[in-house]
Amino acid sequence: MTSYIFKVTTYILAQKYIVLLVSFEYVNNVFLIIIMTKHNLSLGSFIKILEEEKIYPVVGNWKLFKVEHPKTKPDRISELEYINKIKSEVGNRSGLYCYYNDRTVCLYVGKAKQLHDRIKSHYRESFTLNDGKSSQWNKFFSEHVGTISLYWIEIDNEDLRVISERLIAMLEKPLFEQVNKKTK
């Protein structure tokens, strides 16, 4: 017998739009339906709201720093330099982050209450062979090495982070999600 989880969450976006975030989950697959009320808003309206909030497009609106992602695990000094760079760039701010390769292809979209910790853990996972998401992260980033552009934006409001992450991922179509959907 398959078990299902159905969840409806209501958010207010940009202090004027009510958003119903509906997720329907079974096994490990999540189907997400985003419904915006007030004038039956379309995808174009989503984009306009994100543009008004300076959340979209990512390139040009978000802060950026570049890092080199090697194929093999770096020595301890290089790892500490990377971690210190992350800390100096993003600190413990809350927000969204996107990885892009040198061809400006979106690799990954994520959100975090503490950006520094999340980005640092992704970096470490990319060199770790474990089960689950760490293994997926490791395999993915062993194939996507070199200069990584890490864009980030501070968003304190959890509701806005959740909605924005889903919408940005829907618009940018990150490779990580595409690759991992094919392997499931």
Secondary structure by P-SEA (a helix, b strand, c coil): cbbbbbbbbbbbccccbbbbbbbbbcccbbbbbbbbccccccaaaaaaaaaaaccccccccccbbbbbbccccccaaaaaaaaaaaaacccccbbbbbbbccccccccccccccaaaaaaaaaaaaacccccaaaaaaaaaaacccbbbbbbbbbccaaaaaaaaaaaaaaaccaaaaaaaaac
